[in-house]
């Protein structure tokens, strides 16, 4: 009798956990979660760390510019290395304070507020971007699972401190797609892996990640 009860309990437990484990989409998502990925995504996310590299390569001038960005929670450090042909690399380092708050709601709206300051004689500049977001469908060619990537469609962008310029675009033609590597109740990790061509012979390659907390 005990063996039958034990088998029944394990069977019920296994059946209960199956839909929970199916919530795992990102490579580092929790194996089990009582909340859906949409519920976990909704909230106010602050950028806590970042480490990514942008390589700009122009074949016509044999120029490669590599910008490495790191963020420690309050300050960005960018190390820029420029190489022209076989010349000696030119290295410059820039530092500036930065903050970013990304608010995502269940009604498929988002607001992204960023503030940066290069220091004297410059003053802090704040920009606010708002629009809609949605999950991307499963794509075998792109090796994407359902609800693994999010697309952000910006509708309004305000730049400046109070009296800055305002530009309003009804559903921009350049949506931003982010791949979510890890999504927990209080942690969001997105991957910055992309390649683009500006049409003039310059190729941009970005690799790295950004971590948000709430």
C-alpha positions in Angstrom: 0.0 0.0 0.0 2.8 2.4 0.9 4.5 1.6 -2.5 1.3 2.4 -4.4 0.9 5.7 -2.4 4.5 6.6 -3.0 4.2 6.0 -6.8 1.0 8.0 -6.9 2.6 10.9 -5.0 5.7 11.0 -7.4 3.4 10.8 -10.4 1.3 13.8 -9.2 4.5 15.8 -8.3 6.0 15.1 -11.7 2.8 16.2 -13.5 2.6 19.4 -11.4 6.2 20.3 -12.1 6.1 19.8 -15.8 4.3 23.2 -16.7 6.6 25.0 -14.2 9.8 23.8 -15.9 8.4 24.8 -19.3 8.7 28.4 -18.3 12.5 28.1 -18.8 13.3 29.9 -22.1 16.7 31.6 -21.5 19.8 29.5 -21.0 20.1 30.7 -17.4 16.4 31.0 -16.4 15.4 29.3 -13.2 14.5 25.6 -13.8 11.3 26.0 -11.8 9.2 29.2 -11.4 5.6 29.8 -10.2 5.5 33.0 -12.4 5.3 33.1 -16.1 8.0 34.8 -18.1 5.7 37.8 -18.9 5.0 38.2 -15.2 8.7 38.1 -14.3 9.6 40.6 -17.1 7.1 43.2 -15.8 8.6 45.6 -13.3 11.1 48.5 -12.8 14.6 47.4 -13.8 17.8 49.3 -13.0 21.0 48.7 -14.9 23.5 47.2 -12.4 26.4 46.0 -14.6 27.4 45.8 -18.2 30.3 44.4 -20.3 30.2 44.5 -24.0 32.4 45.4 -27.0 31.5 47.2 -30.3 33.8 46.7 -33.3 33.5 49.1 -36.2 35.4 47.9 -39.3 35.7 49.9 -42.5 37.3 48.0 -45.3 37.8 50.9 -47.7 40.1 52.8 -45.2 41.4 49.6 -43.5 40.3 51.1 -40.2 39.1 49.2 -37.1 37.8 50.9 -34.0 37.1 48.7 -31.0 35.1 50.2 -28.1 35.0 48.2 -24.9 32.3 49.3 -22.4 32.1 48.3 -18.7 29.6 49.6 -16.2 30.0 49.2 -12.4 26.6 50.4 -11.3 27.3 54.1 -11.3 30.0 54.8 -13.9 30.7 53.7 -17.5 34.3 53.2 -18.7 34.9 53.0 -22.4 38.3 52.0 -23.8 38.5 52.9 -27.5 41.3 51.3 -29.7 41.7 52.6 -33.2 43.9 50.8 -35.8 44.5 52.1 -39.3 46.2 49.7 -41.6 49.4 48.5 -40.0 49.8 51.6 -37.8 50.3 51.6 -34.1 47.0 51.3 -32.1 45.7 54.6 -30.7 44.0 54.0 -27.3 41.7 56.4 -25.5 39.8 56.0 -22.2 36.6 57.8 -21.4 34.6 57.7 -18.1 31.1 59.1 -17.3 28.4 58.6 -14.8 25.3 56.8 -16.0 22.0 55.4 -14.8 19.2 53.6 -16.5 15.7 52.6 -15.4 13.6 50.4 -17.7 10.0 50.0 -16.6 8.0 47.3 -18.3 4.3 46.7 -17.7 2.0 43.8 -18.5 0.0 46.0 -20.9 2.9 45.8 -23.3 4.1 49.4 -22.6 7.6 50.4 -21.6 9.4 53.6 -20.4 13.2 53.8 -20.4 14.9 56.7 -18.6 18.6 57.3 -18.9 20.9 59.9 -17.3 24.5 60.5 -18.1 27.1 63.1 -17.1 30.5 63.6 -18.7 31.5 66.0 -15.9 32.5 69.7 -16.0 32.0 71.7 -18.0 29.1 69.5 -19.1 25.8 69.0 -17.2 23.8 65.9 -16.7 21.5 65.0 -19.5 18.4 62.9 -19.2 16.4 61.1 -22.0 13.1 59.4 -21.8 11.9 56.8 -24.3 8.5 55.2 -24.4 6.6 52.8 -26.6 5.4 49.2 -26.9 7.0 45.8 -26.4 6.1 42.2 -27.4 7.6 38.8 -27.4 9.0 37.4 -30.6 7.6 34.1 -31.8 9.6 31.0 -32.2 12.0 31.1 -35.1 13.9 28.0 -36.1 16.1 29.8 -38.6 17.2 32.3 -35.9 17.3 29.5 -33.3 14.9 31.4 -31.1 12.5 29.8 -28.7 9.1 31.3 -28.0 9.3 34.2 -25.5 13.1 34.1 -25.6 13.5 37.5 -27.3 11.7 40.8 -26.9 11.1 43.6 -29.5 10.8 47.2 -28.3 9.0 49.7 -30.6 9.8 53.2 -29.6 7.0 55.8 -30.1 8.3 58.8 -28.3 11.8 60.1 -27.4 12.5 63.2 -25.2 16.0 64.3 -24.7 17.3 67.1 -22.5 16.7 68.4 -19.0 13.2 69.8 -18.9 13.3 72.0 -22.0 15.2 69.6 -24.3 14.1 68.8 -27.9 11.2 66.4 -28.4 10.8 64.0 -31.3 7.7 61.8 -31.7 7.7 58.9 -34.1 4.6 56.8 -34.7 5.9 53.3 -34.4 9.6 53.6 -35.5 10.9 51.7 -38.4 13.8 50.5 -36.4 12.6 48.2 -33.6 15.1 47.0 -31.0 15.3 43.3 -30.4 16.9 42.0 -27.2 17.7 38.4 -26.4 17.1 37.4 -22.8 19.7 35.1 -21.4 18.4 35.0 -17.8 15.1 36.2 -16.3 14.4 35.8 -12.6 12.1 37.6 -10.2 14.7 40.3 -9.5 17.4 39.7 -12.2 17.4 40.3 -15.9 20.3 39.6 -18.2 20.2 40.5 -21.9 22.8 39.6 -24.6 24.2 42.2 -26.9 25.1 40.1 -29.8 24.5 41.6 -33.2 26.0 42.5 -36.6 24.9 45.3 -38.8 26.0 47.1 -42.0 25.5 50.9 -42.5 25.3 50.4 -46.2 28.5 52.4 -46.8 31.0 49.6 -46.2 31.2 49.8 -42.4 30.3 46.7 -40.4 29.4 46.9 -36.7 29.7 43.9 -34.5 28.5 43.9 -30.9 29.1 41.2 -28.3 28.5 41.2 -24.5 25.8 41.4 -21.9 23.9 43.8 -19.6 22.4 43.0 -16.2 19.4 44.6 -14.6 18.0 44.2 -11.1 14.8 45.3 -9.3 
